[in-house]
Amino acid sequence: MCASYYIRAKSRRHLCELRYPAKSRRYLV
């Protein structure tokens, strides 16, 4: 797994958490 891909996915997930905290939390769990 490429590091850049991991960072991109992490930042994207962070943006989703800021937009939809409830949805992202449900997906993470």
MOPAC internal coordinates of N, CA, C and O (Angstrom, degrees):
PM7 1SCF
backbone

  N    0.0000 0     0.00 0     0.00 0    0    0    0
  C    1.4632 1     0.00 0     0.00 0    1    0    0
  C    1.5242 1   109.43 1     0.00 0    2    1    0
  O    1.2310 1   121.14 1   -53.52 1    3    2    1
  N    1.3012 1   115.42 1   126.48 1    3    2    1
  C    1.4627 1   118.89 1  -176.30 1    5    3    2
  C    1.5286 1   110.77 1   -73.65 1    6    5    3
  O    1.2310 1   120.95 1   -34.44 1    7    6    5
  N    1.3115 1   115.80 1   145.56 1    7    6    5
  C    1.4690 1   120.38 1  -178.81 1    9    7    6
  C    1.5320 1   110.69 1   -65.00 1   10    9    7
  O    1.2310 1   120.36 1   138.32 1   11   10    9
  N    1.3291 1   116.91 1   -41.68 1   11   10    9
  C    1.4638 1   120.24 1  -179.05 1   13   11   10
  C    1.5293 1   110.38 1   -60.91 1   14   13   11
  O    1.2310 1   120.71 1   140.98 1   15   14   13
  N    1.3330 1   116.25 1   -39.02 1   15   14   13
  C    1.4649 1   120.25 1   179.50 1   17   15   14
  C    1.5245 1   109.83 1   -64.24 1   18   17   15
  O    1.2310 1   120.69 1   138.58 1   19   18   17
  N    1.3455 1   116.29 1   -41.42 1   19   18   17
  C    1.4627 1   120.94 1  -179.72 1   21   19   18
  C    1.5259 1   110.49 1   -63.48 1   22   21   19
  O    1.2310 1   120.68 1   136.00 1   23   22   21
  N    1.3275 1   116.30 1   -44.00 1   23   22   21
  C    1.4699 1   120.46 1   179.31 1   25   23   22
  C    1.5270 1   110.14 1   -63.96 1   26   25   23
  O    1.2310 1   120.74 1   138.44 1   27   26   25
  N    1.3170 1   116.19 1   -41.56 1   27   26   25
  C    1.4641 1   120.17 1  -179.02 1   29   27   26
  C    1.5236 1   110.06 1   -62.95 1   30   29   27
  O    1.2310 1   120.58 1   134.90 1   31   30   29
  N    1.3343 1   116.49 1   -45.10 1   31   30   29
  C    1.4643 1   120.54 1  -179.56 1   33   31   30
  C    1.5262 1   110.40 1   -65.73 1   34   33   31
  O    1.2310 1   120.99 1   141.25 1   35   34   33
  N    1.3345 1   115.71 1   -38.75 1   35   34   33
  C    1.4647 1   119.94 1  -179.18 1   37   35   34
  C    1.5254 1   110.38 1   -64.82 1   38   37   35
  O    1.2310 1   120.49 1   134.08 1   39   38   37
  N    1.3430 1   116.66 1   -45.92 1   39   38   37
  C    1.4580 1   120.11 1  -179.54 1   41   39   38
  C    1.5214 1   110.06 1   -64.93 1   42   41   39
  O    1.2310 1   120.53 1   141.60 1   43   42   41
  N    1.3455 1   116.60 1   -38.40 1   43   42   41
  C    1.4563 1   120.61 1  -179.87 1   45   43   42
  C    1.5248 1   109.72 1   -64.15 1   46   45   43
  O    1.2310 1   120.82 1   138.01 1   47   46   45
  N    1.3383 1   116.03 1   -41.99 1   47   46   45
  C    1.4621 1   119.53 1   179.81 1   49   47   46
  C    1.5256 1   109.91 1   -65.12 1   50   49   47
  O    1.2310 1   120.74 1   144.35 1   51   50   49
  N    1.3325 1   116.19 1   -35.65 1   51   50   49
  C    1.4575 1   120.38 1   179.38 1   53   51   50
  C    1.5297 1   110.07 1   -64.32 1   54   53   51
  O    1.2310 1   120.52 1   138.92 1   55   54   53
  N    1.3312 1   116.61 1   -41.08 1   55   54   53
  C    1.4618 1   120.51 1   178.67 1   57   55   54
  C    1.5209 1   109.77 1   -64.25 1   58   57   55
  O    1.2310 1   120.42 1   140.43 1   59   58   57
  N    1.3179 1   116.81 1   -39.57 1   59   58   57
  C    1.4614 1   120.94 1   179.16 1   61   59   58
  C    1.5219 1   109.79 1   -64.66 1   62   61   59
  O    1.2310 1   120.72 1   142.70 1   63   62   61
  N    1.3301 1   116.24 1   -37.30 1   63   62   61
  C    1.4639 1   119.64 1   179.41 1   65   63   62
  C    1.5266 1   110.27 1   -64.61 1   66   65   63
  O    1.2310 1   120.83 1   141.80 1   67   66   65
  N    1.3390 1   116.02 1   -38.20 1   67   66   65
  C    1.4611 1   119.49 1  -179.87 1   69   67   66
  C    1.5245 1   110.26 1   -68.77 1   70   69   67
  O    1.2310 1   120.45 1   142.65 1   71   70   69
  N    1.3205 1   116.75 1   -37.35 1   71   70   69
  C    1.4645 1   120.31 1  -179.40 1   73   71   70
  C    1.5210 1   111.62 1   -77.57 1   74   73   71
  O    1.2310 1   121.20 1   124.71 1   75   74   73
  N    1.3286 1   115.31 1   -55.29 1   75   74   73
  C    1.4625 1   119.62 1  -177.56 1   77   75   74
  C    1.5225 1   110.50 1  -124.26 1   78   77   75
  O    1.2310 1   119.79 1   -99.23 1   79   78   77
  N    1.3412 1   118.00 1    80.77 1   79   78   77
  C    1.4676 1   121.39 1  -178.61 1   81   79   78
  C    1.5226 1   112.16 1   -58.84 1   82   81   79
  O    1.2310 1   119.95 1   140.00 1   83   82   81
  N    1.3217 1   117.70 1   -40.00 1   83   82   81
  C    1.4690 1   121.01 1  -178.53 1   85   83   82
  C    1.5254 1   110.43 1   -67.57 1   86   85   83
  O    1.2310 1   120.33 1   134.23 1   87   86   85
  N    1.3281 1   116.98 1   -45.77 1   87   86   85
  C    1.4712 1   120.48 1  -178.37 1   89   87   86
  C    1.5171 1   110.99 1   -64.75 1   90   89   87
  O    1.2310 1   120.47 1   130.90 1   91   90   89
  N    1.3316 1   116.70 1   -49.10 1   91   90   89
  C    1.4668 1   120.29 1  -178.10 1   93   91   90
  C    1.5168 1   110.09 1   -60.85 1   94   93   91
  O    1.2310 1   120.52 1   140.99 1   95   94   93
  N    1.3429 1   116.61 1   -39.01 1   95   94   93
  C    1.4598 1   119.51 1  -179.20 1   97   95   94
  C    1.5280 1   109.51 1   -64.07 1   98   97   95
  O    1.2310 1   120.53 1   141.21 1   99   98   97
  N    1.3413 1   116.60 1   -38.79 1   99   98   97
  C    1.4621 1   120.34 1   179.53 1  101   99   98
  C    1.5256 1   110.06 1   -65.82 1  102  101   99
  O    1.2310 1   120.46 1   139.22 1  103  102  101
  N    1.3364 1   116.73 1   -40.78 1  103  102  101
  C    1.4659 1   120.10 1  -179.83 1  105  103  102
  C    1.5205 1   111.36 1   -67.49 1  106  105  103
  O    1.2310 1   120.66 1   140.03 1  107  106  105
  N    1.3482 1   116.34 1   -39.97 1  107  106  105
  C    1.4623 1   119.80 1  -179.15 1  109  107  106
  C    1.5192 1   110.46 1   -63.66 1  110  109  107
  O    1.2310 1   120.29 1   142.51 1  111  110  109
  N    1.3394 1   117.05 1   -37.49 1  111  110  109
  C    1.4682 1   120.68 1  -179.22 1  113  111  110
  C    1.5130 1   109.76 1   -85.48 1  114  113  111
  O    1.2310 1   120.10 1   180.00 1  115  114  113

